[in-house]
Amino acid sequence: MTGRARRLALTAIAVLASWLLAIAGLSAAVAALPVTPGNQPDHLD
């Protein structure tokens, strides 16, 4: 692999890893939020 191809591959891996970390962080933040009335079943159901 040439230097340019290797740098491109490492950049692509870094971008994918950062996206995965961002999605995991957002998912954890949403899971930690309290349940809002719209997400909880109604007592009449």
ZIVEN-V405877 format. One record per backbone hydrogen bond with DSSP energy under -1.0 kcal/mol. NH is the residue of the N-H (numbers start at 0). CO is the residue of the C=O. E is the energy in kcal/mol with one decimal. If there is no record, write none. Layout:
nh->NH co->CO e->E
nh->NH co->CO e->E
This chain:
nh->5 co->1 e->-2.5
nh->6 co->2 e->-2.2
nh->7 co->3 e->-2.3
nh->8 co->4 e->-2.4
nh->9 co->5 e->-2.5
nh->10 co->6 e->-2.2
nh->11 co->7 e->-2.4
nh->12 co->8 e->-2.3
nh->13 co->9 e->-2.2
nh->14 co->10 e->-2.4
nh->15 co->11 e->-2.4
nh->16 co->12 e->-2.5
nh->17 co->13 e->-2.2
nh->18 co->14 e->-2.1
nh->19 co->15 e->-2.4
nh->20 co->16 e->-2.4
nh->21 co->17 e->-2.3
nh->22 co->18 e->-2.6
nh->23 co->19 e->-2.4
nh->24 co->20 e->-2.4
nh->25 co->21 e->-2.4
nh->26 co->22 e->-2.5
nh->27 co->23 e->-2.3
nh->28 co->24 e->-2.2
nh->29 co->25 e->-2.5
nh->30 co->26 e->-2.2
nh->31 co->27 e->-1.5
nh->38 co->35 e->-1.8
nh->44 co->41 e->-1.0
